[in-house]
Amino acid sequence: MSFTRPNRLPSTPTLPKGETVASYGTYLEAQRAVDHLADSQFPVQHVTIVGTDLQMVERVLRRLSYPSVALGGFASGAWFGLFVGLILTMFSSSASSLFLPAILFGGAFGLLFSVITYSFSRGRRDFTSSSQIVATSYSVLCAAEHAGKARQLLASIGGVRSGWPDRGVETSRPMGPPPSDPTATYPARPDVPPTAPPAPPVPPASPTGPSAPPHAGEPAAPSGPGAPSGPGGPTA
């Protein structure tokens, strides 16, 4: 009989998959949301916490000097000597007399090692600090088949985000320019088909154009140099 894990961690860096069901400003809020899902018998193996906009934050703790370095080295060495003394007393009852010398020897060794290490820095780093990787926001991702249930369970906590993009409401727009501003133009609406512009008016016939043909049954007017210029004119 073999036992397999429900979600196997990828061996290489892989982007998470799923829908964003909630988003929070701190990691504690995202952790609280996942804990709420676990308390509600939700399959949390389908949930992932993703931090976005990562930043490295280094917080300065204190200033370093030779006395502070020596004191810190002696304390760390004394703890190591205490651990060695306890191990010796467990295997031999006669080694209890070496308990205090082990602490002093460990403290002296830690003091010497810390002072020598600090002297090599030559004053380039006279402070001690602690570094952390902090994200601007934390998103809770879930598999698509369980995203709806996760949003319902997290509705009481807050921070729930919809899985569909926001759609803007289309407002009504005028179909043409107002009478007071005939030069204004407006974009056409997609739901109304464009209308054809009115046809230009037909210009009237020119009075200087060619003369109309004679009606049927009427003789054609003579033409040429001998033709009369009008009624009562000279004849050939």
C-alpha positions in Angstrom: 0.0 0.0 0.0 1.5 3.3 -1.0 0.7 6.8 0.2 1.0 9.7 -2.2 0.8 13.4 -1.5 -2.3 15.2 -3.0 -0.2 18.0 -4.4 3.4 17.3 -5.4 5.7 20.3 -5.2 7.4 21.1 -8.6 11.2 20.5 -8.7 11.7 23.7 -10.7 10.4 27.2 -10.2 6.9 27.2 -11.6 4.2 29.9 -11.6 1.1 29.2 -9.6 -2.2 28.2 -11.2 -5.7 29.1 -10.2 -8.1 32.0 -9.8 -7.6 34.8 -7.4 -10.3 34.5 -4.8 -9.1 37.1 -2.3 -6.3 39.7 -1.8 -4.9 41.2 1.4 -2.3 43.7 2.4 -0.4 41.6 4.9 0.7 38.0 5.1 -1.1 37.6 8.4 -4.4 38.4 6.8 -3.8 35.9 4.0 -2.7 33.3 6.6 -5.9 33.9 8.5 -8.0 33.5 5.4 -6.4 30.1 4.6 -6.8 29.1 8.2 -10.5 30.0 8.0 -10.9 27.8 4.9 -9.2 24.9 6.8 -11.5 25.3 9.7 -14.5 25.1 7.3 -13.3 21.7 6.0 -12.3 23.2 2.7 -9.6 21.3 0.6 -6.8 23.7 1.3 -4.4 21.6 -0.8 -5.8 23.5 -3.8 -5.0 26.9 -2.3 -1.8 29.0 -2.9 -0.6 32.3 -1.3 1.2 34.5 -3.7 3.1 37.6 -2.8 3.4 40.3 -5.4 5.8 43.3 -5.8 8.5 41.7 -3.6 10.9 44.0 -1.8 14.0 43.2 0.3 13.8 45.1 3.6 16.9 45.4 5.8 16.2 46.7 9.3 19.2 48.1 11.3 19.3 46.7 14.8 22.2 48.4 16.6 25.6 49.9 16.1 28.7 47.7 16.4 31.9 48.4 18.3 34.7 46.3 19.8 33.1 46.0 23.3 29.7 45.0 21.8 31.3 42.5 19.5 33.4 41.0 22.3 30.3 40.7 24.5 28.2 39.1 21.8 31.0 36.7 21.0 31.5 35.6 24.6 27.8 35.0 25.0 27.5 32.8 21.9 30.7 30.9 22.9 29.4 30.3 26.4 26.2 28.8 25.1 28.3 26.4 23.0 30.4 25.5 26.0 27.3 24.9 28.1 26.0 22.4 25.5 29.4 20.6 25.5 29.4 20.4 29.3 25.9 18.9 29.4 26.9 16.2 26.9 30.0 15.3 29.0 28.0 15.0 32.2 25.5 12.7 30.5 28.2 10.1 29.7 30.4 10.4 32.7 29.5 11.5 36.3 33.1 12.5 37.0 33.0 15.1 34.1 30.7 17.4 36.2 33.9 19.2 37.3 34.5 20.2 33.7 31.1 21.9 33.4 32.3 25.4 34.4 35.6 25.2 32.5 33.7 24.2 29.3 31.5 27.3 29.6 34.5 29.6 30.2 36.6 28.0 27.4 33.7 28.3 24.9 33.1 32.0 25.9 36.8 32.9 25.4 36.9 31.2 22.1 33.7 33.0 20.9 35.1 36.4 22.1 38.4 35.9 20.3 36.8 34.7 17.0 34.2 37.6 17.0 36.9 40.3 17.6 39.2 39.0 14.9 36.3 38.8 12.4 35.2 42.3 13.2 38.7 43.7 12.8 38.9 42.4 9.2 35.9 44.5 8.2 38.0 47.7 8.8 34.9 49.7 9.8 33.1 49.2 6.6 30.0 47.8 8.4 29.7 49.1 11.9 26.1 48.0 12.4 24.1 44.8 12.6 20.8 44.3 10.7 18.1 41.8 9.8 16.9 41.2 6.3 13.4 40.1 5.1 11.6 39.6 1.8 8.3 41.5 2.0 5.5 41.7 -0.5 3.2 44.7 -1.2 0.1 42.5 -1.4 -0.8 38.8 -0.9 -3.3 37.0 -3.1 -5.0 33.8 -2.3 -5.3 31.6 -5.4 -7.5 28.5 -5.7 -8.2 25.9 -8.3 -11.0 26.9 -10.7 -13.4 24.0 -9.7 -13.2 25.2 -6.0 -13.0 28.9 -6.5 -16.7 29.6 -6.0 -16.9 27.8 -2.7 -13.8 29.5 -1.5 -15.3 33.0 -2.2 -18.4 32.0 -0.3 -16.5 30.9 2.8 -14.3 34.0 2.7 -17.2 36.5 2.3 -17.4 36.9 6.1 -13.7 37.8 6.4 -13.5 40.2 3.4 -11.0 40.8 0.7 -12.9 38.6 -1.8 -12.2 39.3 -5.5 -14.4 38.4 -8.4 -13.1 36.1 -11.0 -14.6 38.1 -13.9 -13.2 41.3 -15.2 -15.1 44.5 -14.4 -17.3 45.7 -17.3 -17.9 49.4 -17.6 -21.6 50.6 -18.0 -22.2 52.1 -21.4 -24.0 55.4 -21.1 -26.3 56.9 -23.8 -24.7 59.3 -26.2 -26.4 61.8 -28.5 -26.8 60.6 -32.1 -25.9 63.9 -33.7 -24.6 67.4 -32.9 -26.9 69.7 -31.0 -28.5 72.6 -32.9 -26.4 75.2 -31.0 -23.1 73.6 -32.2 -23.4 72.3 -35.8 -19.7 71.7 -36.0 -19.5 69.2 -33.1 -18.9 65.6 -34.0 -19.8 62.5 -32.0 -18.7 58.8 -32.4 -21.2 56.5 -33.9 -22.9 54.0 -31.7 -22.1 50.3 -32.5 -25.7 49.2 -32.2 -27.1 51.7 -34.8 -26.3 51.1 -38.5 -24.8 54.1 -40.2 -27.2 56.2 -42.5 -26.2 57.2 -46.0 -25.7 60.9 -46.7 -28.5 62.7 -48.7 -27.9 62.8 -52.5 -26.8 66.2 -53.9 -29.5 68.2 -55.8 -29.5 67.9 -59.7 -28.5 71.2 -61.3 -31.0 72.7 -63.8 -30.4 72.4 -67.6 -28.2 75.2 -69.0 -30.1 77.7 -71.3 -27.1 77.8 -73.7 -27.2 74.1 -74.5 -28.0 72.5 -77.9 -31.4 73.2 -79.3 -34.1 70.6 -79.1 -34.8 68.5 -82.3 -37.9 69.5 -84.4 -41.2 67.9 -83.8 -42.4 65.3 -86.2 -44.1 66.7 -89.3 -42.3 70.1 -89.2 -39.7 70.9 -91.9 -36.2 71.5 -90.7 -35.0 75.0 -90.8 -32.6 75.6 -93.8 -29.1 76.2 -93.0 -26.2 77.6 -95.0 -25.2 80.9 -96.5 -28.4 81.3 -98.6 -30.7 80.5 -95.7 -33.1 83.3 -94.7 -32.2 85.0 -91.5 -35.9 85.1 -90.4 -39.4 85.7 -91.6 -39.6 88.2 -94.4 -35.9 87.9 -95.2 -34.3 87.8 -98.7 -34.6 84.6 -100.7 -32.0 83.0 -102.9 
